[in-house]
Amino acid sequence: MKNEQHLKEIILNSEHWEKKKLLQKVYSGFYELIKSNVDFSAEGHIAELGSGIGKIKEVIPGCITTDIFDNPWVDRVENAYKLTFEDKSVSNLILFDVFHHLEFPGNAFDEFHRVLSDNGRIIIFDPCMSALGLISYGLLHHEPISISKEITLYAKNEKEVEESGYYAAQGNAYRIFQKQMKYRELLSKWDVINYRKYSAISYLLSGGYSKPQLYPTSMYGFMKVMDSVCNLLPIVYATRLLAVLKKRDGSE
């Protein structure tokens, strides 16, 4: 049943994608930002978790696309807590709107550490909880932000991980990377080599996949300029964050 529902949502997203040229432009910009943080010199696969309709391939052609359930647009089925990649076989692991679905990020990070090559990277792109982010994600999005709920880094046992169901807490990435010392246990085997916040108002007003588009596609260039200006005041306007983690030398 979960598989069928997930597939229906993915197919619907694909239909929206084909109809909304603005959405394609916005996501292309996001993918270019992610691409600029990929280490192409490292040996190993570039892989994305939770790829949905797999459009990252349009910007990073060699990227292995995955999802927790099979669909026509992904290369393979992968679970963040139990990846099928061999040890040290992945150079860059991309999580686009996936981190906030990890109920036990510590367990996932342990698995990422296993499959990543020496100095391998995790590239996370997720919601950011500025003033505007709190309003837009808290009031206008169906997933909870859970901004004050305690984050459970590690499951009590393997059974709890295996039985983990649907989970969403949109504020988790912001809380962890904004207060890295508080979550040093999670980050103990990683160096945070990039952490930036972006307004991405051009995305919010595009309506995403399912909501109405609030400005014409021809104004996308202007909206990007407005984003650049709003980026100067991230505490108010940031709605997206990028965090790049590098596997620490000798952290076996």
C-alpha atoms as a printed R data frame, in Angstrom:
    type eleno elety resid chain resno      x      y       z
1   ATOM     1    CA   MET     A     1  0.000  0.000   0.000
2   ATOM     2    CA   LYS     A     2  2.814  2.427   0.892
3   ATOM     3    CA   ASN     A     3  4.533  1.559  -2.377
4   ATOM     4    CA   GLU     A     4  1.391  2.257  -4.403
5   ATOM     5    CA   GLN     A     5  0.758  5.605  -2.690
6   ATOM     6    CA   HIS     A     6  4.373  6.653  -3.114
7   ATOM     7    CA   LEU     A     7  4.278  5.738  -6.806
8   ATOM     8    CA   LYS     A     8  1.062  7.754  -7.304
9   ATOM     9    CA   GLU     A     9  2.694 10.810  -5.740
10  ATOM    10    CA   ILE     A    10  5.814 10.412  -7.879
11  ATOM    11    CA   ILE     A    11  3.760 10.087 -11.074
12  ATOM    12    CA   LEU     A    12  1.764 13.193 -10.105
13  ATOM    13    CA   ASN     A    13  5.010 15.089  -9.497
14  ATOM    14    CA   SER     A    14  6.220 14.039 -12.937
15  ATOM    15    CA   GLU     A    15  3.053 15.435 -14.513
16  ATOM    16    CA   HIS     A    16  3.431 18.737 -12.650
17  ATOM    17    CA   TRP     A    17  7.085 18.903 -13.679
18  ATOM    18    CA   GLU     A    18  6.265 18.617 -17.373
19  ATOM    19    CA   LYS     A    19  3.653 21.379 -17.135
20  ATOM    20    CA   LYS     A    20  5.608 23.886 -15.005
21  ATOM    21    CA   LYS     A    21  8.610 25.318 -16.859
22  ATOM    22    CA   LEU     A    22  9.270 27.632 -13.926
23  ATOM    23    CA   LEU     A    23  9.665 24.664 -11.592
24  ATOM    24    CA   GLN     A    24 12.210 23.185 -13.997
25  ATOM    25    CA   LYS     A    25 14.224 26.416 -13.951
26  ATOM    26    CA   VAL     A    26 14.156 26.658 -10.156
27  ATOM    27    CA   TYR     A    27 15.235 23.067  -9.643
28  ATOM    28    CA   SER     A    28 17.932 23.393 -12.268
29  ATOM    29    CA   GLY     A    29 19.365 26.227 -10.185
30  ATOM    30    CA   PHE     A    30 19.239 24.073  -7.045
31  ATOM    31    CA   TYR     A    31 20.946 21.201  -8.836
32  ATOM    32    CA   GLU     A    32 23.671 23.520 -10.141
33  ATOM    33    CA   LEU     A    33 24.309 24.674  -6.574
34  ATOM    34    CA   ILE     A    34 24.601 21.058  -5.449
35  ATOM    35    CA   LYS     A    35 26.846 20.238  -8.415
36  ATOM    36    CA   SER     A    36 29.219 23.066  -7.460
37  ATOM    37    CA   ASN     A    37 29.805 21.281  -4.142
38  ATOM    38    CA   VAL     A    38 30.415 17.823  -5.604
39  ATOM    39    CA   ASP     A    39 34.019 16.605  -5.499
40  ATOM    40    CA   PHE     A    40 34.407 15.173  -9.004
41  ATOM    41    CA   SER     A    41 38.065 14.363  -8.390
42  ATOM    42    CA   ALA     A    42 37.243 11.709  -5.785
43  ATOM    43    CA   GLU     A    43 36.964  8.065  -6.769
44  ATOM    44    CA   GLY     A    44 33.619  6.359  -6.404
45  ATOM    45    CA   HIS     A    45 29.967  6.748  -7.328
46  ATOM    46    CA   ILE     A    46 27.968  9.936  -7.074
47  ATOM    47    CA   ALA     A    47 24.577  8.941  -5.675
48  ATOM    48    CA   GLU     A    48 21.389 10.679  -4.598
49  ATOM    49    CA   LEU     A    49 19.005  9.329  -1.983
50  ATOM    50    CA   GLY     A    50 15.276  9.981  -2.402
51  ATOM    51    CA   SER     A    51 15.578 11.033  -6.040
52  ATOM    52    CA   GLY     A    52 11.862 11.036  -6.859
53  ATOM    53    CA   ILE     A    53 11.604 11.573 -10.613
54  ATOM    54    CA   GLY     A    54 15.395 11.628 -10.943
55  ATOM    55    CA   LYS     A    55 15.811 15.034 -12.575
56  ATOM    56    CA   ILE     A    56 19.209 15.593 -10.991
57  ATOM    57    CA   LYS     A    57 20.615 13.575 -13.914
58  ATOM    58    CA   GLU     A    58 19.908 16.542 -16.185
59  ATOM    59    CA   VAL     A    59 22.626 18.478 -14.326
60  ATOM    60    CA   ILE     A    60 24.780 15.615 -12.981
61  ATOM    61    CA   PRO     A    61 24.395 12.920 -15.674
62  ATOM    62    CA   GLY     A    62 26.465 10.261 -13.916
63  ATOM    63    CA   CYS     A    63 24.537 10.464 -10.653
64  ATOM    64    CA   ILE     A    64 22.972  7.205  -9.466
65  ATOM    65    CA   THR     A    65 19.349  7.962  -8.595
66  ATOM    66    CA   THR     A    66 17.618  6.021  -5.829
67  ATOM    67    CA   ASP     A    67 14.454  5.949  -3.783
68  ATOM    68    CA   ILE     A    68 13.072  3.893  -0.941
69  ATOM    69    CA   PHE     A    69 10.474  2.417  -3.333
70  ATOM    70    CA   ASP     A    70 11.007  1.490  -6.965
71  ATOM    71    CA   ASN     A    71  9.751  3.782  -9.710
72  ATOM    72    CA   PRO     A    72 10.520  4.192 -13.424
73  ATOM    73    CA   TRP     A    73 12.862  7.159 -12.885
74  ATOM    74    CA   VAL     A    74 15.386  5.715 -10.430
75  ATOM    75    CA   ASP     A    75 18.343  3.404 -10.955
76  ATOM    76    CA   ARG     A    76 17.974  1.413  -7.765
77  ATOM    77    CA   VAL     A    77 16.087  1.061  -4.490
78  ATOM    78    CA   GLU     A    78 17.995  2.214  -1.419
79  ATOM    79    CA   ASN     A    79 17.226  2.673   2.269
80  ATOM    80    CA   ALA     A    80 19.367  5.287   4.043
81  ATOM    81    CA   TYR     A    81 19.759  3.007   7.060
82  ATOM    82    CA   LYS     A    82 20.868 -0.030   5.057
83  ATOM    83    CA   LEU     A    83 22.529  0.904   1.778
84  ATOM    84    CA   THR     A    84 23.533 -1.746  -0.754
85  ATOM    85    CA   PHE     A    85 26.659  0.142  -1.847
86  ATOM    86    CA   GLU     A    86 29.957 -1.518  -0.978
87  ATOM    87    CA   ASP     A    87 32.307 -0.065   1.626
88  ATOM    88    CA   LYS     A    88 34.067  3.103   0.439
89  ATOM    89    CA   SER     A    89 32.451  2.877  -3.007
90  ATOM    90    CA   VAL     A    90 30.667  6.280  -3.009
91  ATOM    91    CA   SER     A    91 32.448  9.619  -3.400
92  ATOM    92    CA   ASN     A    92 29.474 11.979  -2.996
93  ATOM    93    CA   LEU     A    93 26.098 11.274  -1.401
94  ATOM    94    CA   ILE     A    94 23.352 13.822  -2.136
95  ATOM    95    CA   LEU     A    95 20.280 14.343   0.063
96  ATOM    96    CA   PHE     A    96 17.834 16.801  -1.509
97  ATOM    97    CA   ASP     A    97 14.850 17.240   0.833
98  ATOM    98    CA   VAL     A    98 15.704 13.919   2.446
99  ATOM    99    CA   PHE     A    99 17.535 14.782   5.665
100 ATOM   100    CA   HIS     A   100 14.342 15.910   7.430
101 ATOM   101    CA   HIS     A   101 12.849 12.464   6.778
102 ATOM   102    CA   LEU     A   102 15.610 10.707   8.738
103 ATOM   103    CA   GLU     A   103 14.091  9.809  12.098
104 ATOM   104    CA   PHE     A   104 17.470  8.540  13.318
105 ATOM   105    CA   PRO     A   105 20.116 10.652  11.550
106 ATOM   106    CA   GLY     A   106 22.943  9.124  13.602
107 ATOM   107    CA   ASN     A   107 22.165  5.636  12.314
108 ATOM   108    CA   ALA     A   108 21.978  6.971   8.753
109 ATOM   109    CA   PHE     A   109 25.262  8.843   9.132
110 ATOM   110    CA   ASP     A   110 26.990  5.679  10.336
111 ATOM   111    CA   GLU     A   111 25.845  3.967   7.143
112 ATOM   112    CA   PHE     A   112 26.920  6.937   5.026
113 ATOM   113    CA   HIS     A   113 30.314  6.776   6.680
114 ATOM   114    CA   ARG     A   114 30.639  3.121   5.711
115 ATOM   115    CA   VAL     A   115 29.893  3.587   2.016
116 ATOM   116    CA   LEU     A   116 31.782  6.853   1.496
117 ATOM   117    CA   SER     A   117 35.357  6.782   0.278
118 ATOM   118    CA   ASP     A   118 38.120  8.572   2.194
119 ATOM   119    CA   ASN     A   119 37.243 12.292   2.276
120 ATOM   120    CA   GLY     A   120 33.859 11.447   0.718
121 ATOM   121    CA   ARG     A   121 31.079 14.024   0.968
122 ATOM   122    CA   ILE     A   122 27.481 14.248   2.118
123 ATOM   123    CA   ILE     A   123 25.681 17.133   0.402
124 ATOM   124    CA   ILE     A   124 22.470 18.136   2.182
125 ATOM   125    CA   PHE     A   125 19.891 20.558   0.766
126 ATOM   126    CA   ASP     A   126 16.944 21.084   3.105
127 ATOM   127    CA   PRO     A   127 14.473 23.636   4.502
128 ATOM   128    CA   CYS     A   128 15.853 26.498   6.592
129 ATOM   129    CA   MET     A   129 13.981 27.989   9.542
130 ATOM   130    CA   SER     A   130 14.445 31.734   9.307
131 ATOM   131    CA   ALA     A   131 11.489 33.996  10.134
132 ATOM   132    CA   LEU     A   132 10.153 33.481   6.604
133 ATOM   133    CA   GLY     A   133 11.015 29.789   6.709
134 ATOM   134    CA   LEU     A   134  9.042 29.274   9.912
135 ATOM   135    CA   ILE     A   135  6.025 30.971   8.362
136 ATOM   136    CA   SER     A   136  6.174 29.287   4.968
137 ATOM   137    CA   TYR     A   137  6.948 25.762   6.165
138 ATOM   138    CA   GLY     A   138  5.025 25.987   9.426
139 ATOM   139    CA   LEU     A   139  1.804 27.352   8.009
140 ATOM   140    CA   LEU     A   140  1.803 26.441   4.332
141 ATOM   141    CA   HIS     A   141  3.340 22.971   4.236
142 ATOM   142    CA   HIS     A   142  1.743 19.706   5.325
143 ATOM   143    CA   GLU     A   143  4.874 18.309   6.979
144 ATOM   144    CA   PRO     A   144  5.603 19.326  10.599
145 ATOM   145    CA   ILE     A   145  8.610 21.513  11.335
146 ATOM   146    CA   SER     A   146  9.027 20.101  14.880
147 ATOM   147    CA   ILE     A   147 11.215 23.053  15.756
148 ATOM   148    CA   SER     A   148 11.217 22.326  19.511
149 ATOM   149    CA   LYS     A   149 10.756 18.559  19.559
150 ATOM   150    CA   GLU     A   150 13.831 16.629  20.674
151 ATOM   151    CA   ILE     A   151 15.797 15.026  17.825
152 ATOM   152    CA   THR     A   152 16.500 11.343  18.392
153 ATOM   153    CA   LEU     A   153 19.957 10.859  16.919
154 ATOM   154    CA   TYR     A   154 20.154  7.094  17.400
155 ATOM   155    CA   ALA     A   155 17.563  4.352  17.657
156 ATOM   156    CA   LYS     A   156 17.530  2.178  20.776
157 ATOM   157    CA   ASN     A   157 18.187 -0.939  18.717
158 ATOM   158    CA   GLU     A   158 18.196 -2.299  15.173
159 ATOM   159    CA   LYS     A   159 14.560 -3.361  15.393
160 ATOM   160    CA   GLU     A   160 13.495  0.229  16.012
161 ATOM   161    CA   VAL     A   161 15.336  1.298  12.863
162 ATOM   162    CA   GLU     A   162 13.776 -1.485  10.794
163 ATOM   163    CA   GLU     A   163 10.275 -0.640  12.009
164 ATOM   164    CA   SER     A   164 10.683  3.098  11.461
165 ATOM   165    CA   GLY     A   165  7.780  4.415   9.398
166 ATOM   166    CA   TYR     A   166  7.080  7.740   7.735
167 ATOM   167    CA   TYR     A   167  8.829 10.596   9.530
168 ATOM   168    CA   ALA     A   168  9.178 14.307   8.814
169 ATOM   169    CA   ALA     A   169 10.608 17.197  10.831
170 ATOM   170    CA   GLN     A   170 11.471 20.044   8.474
171 ATOM   171    CA   GLY     A   171 13.421 21.982  11.086
172 ATOM   172    CA   ASN     A   172 15.944 19.251  11.886
173 ATOM   173    CA   ALA     A   173 18.720 20.200   9.458
174 ATOM   174    CA   TYR     A   174 18.575 23.847  10.516
175 ATOM   175    CA   ARG     A   175 18.647 22.960  14.215
176 ATOM   176    CA   ILE     A   176 21.599 20.593  13.841
177 ATOM   177    CA   PHE     A   177 23.818 22.684  11.587
178 ATOM   178    CA   GLN     A   178 22.980 25.965  13.288
179 ATOM   179    CA   LYS     A   179 24.035 24.506  16.652
180 ATOM   180    CA   GLN     A   180 26.788 22.112  15.651
181 ATOM   181    CA   MET     A   181 28.368 21.957  19.111
182 ATOM   182    CA   LYS     A   182 25.124 20.686  20.604
183 ATOM   183    CA   TYR     A   183 25.076 17.880  18.049
184 ATOM   184    CA   ARG     A   184 28.801 17.150  18.045
185 ATOM   185    CA   GLU     A   185 28.095 13.453  18.673
186 ATOM   186    CA   LEU     A   186 26.389 13.248  15.290
187 ATOM   187    CA   LEU     A   187 29.144 15.215  13.551
188 ATOM   188    CA   SER     A   188 32.128 13.655  15.317
189 ATOM   189    CA   LYS     A   189 33.355 11.828  12.201
190 ATOM   190    CA   TRP     A   190 32.714 14.708   9.807
191 ATOM   191    CA   ASP     A   191 34.081 18.118   8.892
192 ATOM   192    CA   VAL     A   192 31.403 20.642   7.910
193 ATOM   193    CA   ILE     A   193 33.183 22.272   4.979
194 ATOM   194    CA   ASN     A   194 30.267 24.395   3.782
195 ATOM   195    CA   TYR     A   195 27.130 25.669   5.463
196 ATOM   196    CA   ARG     A   196 25.110 28.386   3.779
197 ATOM   197    CA   LYS     A   197 21.553 29.660   3.869
198 ATOM   198    CA   TYR     A   198 19.549 30.899   0.888
199 ATOM   199    CA   SER     A   199 16.327 32.857   0.567
200 ATOM   200    CA   ALA     A   200 14.924 30.796  -2.361
201 ATOM   201    CA   ILE     A   201 11.827 33.003  -2.526
202 ATOM   202    CA   SER     A   202 11.839 32.265  -6.252
203 ATOM   203    CA   TYR     A   203 11.045 28.674  -5.287
204 ATOM   204    CA   LEU     A   204  8.403 29.476  -2.672
205 ATOM   205    CA   LEU     A   205  6.444 31.648  -5.084
206 ATOM   206    CA   SER     A   206  6.760 29.084  -7.879
207 ATOM   207    CA   GLY     A   207  4.256 26.978  -5.957
208 ATOM   208    CA   GLY     A   208  6.494 23.928  -6.020
209 ATOM   209    CA   TYR     A   209  4.988 20.821  -7.541
210 ATOM   210    CA   SER     A   210  1.410 21.114  -6.358
211 ATOM   211    CA   LYS     A   211  0.543 24.728  -5.503
212 ATOM   212    CA   PRO     A   212 -0.313 27.599  -7.876
213 ATOM   213    CA   GLN     A   213  2.509 29.503  -9.550
214 ATOM   214    CA   LEU     A   214  2.513 33.076  -8.226
215 ATOM   215    CA   TYR     A   215  4.695 34.820 -10.803
216 ATOM   216    CA   PRO     A   216  5.244 34.365 -14.550
217 ATOM   217    CA   THR     A   217  8.153 32.241 -15.744
218 ATOM   218    CA   SER     A   218  9.541 35.274 -17.603
219 ATOM   219    CA   MET     A   219 10.207 36.959 -14.224
220 ATOM   220    CA   TYR     A   220 12.475 34.185 -12.945
221 ATOM   221    CA   GLY     A   221 15.636 36.226 -13.646
222 ATOM   222    CA   PHE     A   222 14.286 39.131 -11.593
223 ATOM   223    CA   MET     A   223 13.323 36.778  -8.769
224 ATOM   224    CA   LYS     A   224 16.845 35.377  -8.693
225 ATOM   225    CA   VAL     A   225 18.205 38.913  -8.269
226 ATOM   226    CA   MET     A   226 15.746 39.438  -5.418
227 ATOM   227    CA   ASP     A   227 16.974 36.179  -3.862
228 ATOM   228    CA   SER     A   228 20.548 37.452  -4.013
229 ATOM   229    CA   VAL     A   229 19.563 40.594  -2.143
230 ATOM   230    CA   CYS     A   230 17.545 38.680   0.461
231 ATOM   231    CA   ASN     A   231 20.477 36.309   0.987
232 ATOM   232    CA   LEU     A   232 22.178 39.218   2.772
233 ATOM   233    CA   LEU     A   233 19.700 38.867   5.641
234 ATOM   234    CA   PRO     A   234 19.353 35.104   6.138
235 ATOM   235    CA   ILE     A   235 17.904 35.323   9.659
236 ATOM   236    CA   VAL     A   236 14.784 36.843   8.075
237 ATOM   237    CA   TYR     A   237 14.590 35.438   4.548
238 ATOM   238    CA   ALA     A   238 16.454 32.119   4.326
239 ATOM   239    CA   THR     A   239 14.179 29.218   3.425
240 ATOM   240    CA   ARG     A   240 16.829 26.763   2.176
241 ATOM   241    CA   LEU     A   241 20.142 25.591   3.545
242 ATOM   242    CA   LEU     A   242 23.103 23.752   2.092
243 ATOM   243    CA   ALA     A   243 25.398 21.702   4.329
244 ATOM   244    CA   VAL     A   244 28.411 19.840   2.964
245 ATOM   245    CA   LEU     A   245 30.113 17.294   5.203
246 ATOM   246    CA   LYS     A   246 33.439 15.631   4.466
247 ATOM   247    CA   LYS     A   247 34.401 12.294   5.976
248 ATOM   248    CA   ARG     A   248 37.151 13.112   8.442
249 ATOM   249    CA   ASP     A   249 40.616 11.679   7.857
250 ATOM   250    CA   GLY     A   250 41.276  8.616  10.016
251 ATOM   251    CA   SER     A   251 37.668  8.392  11.247
252 ATOM   252    CA   GLU     A   252 37.319  4.661  10.778
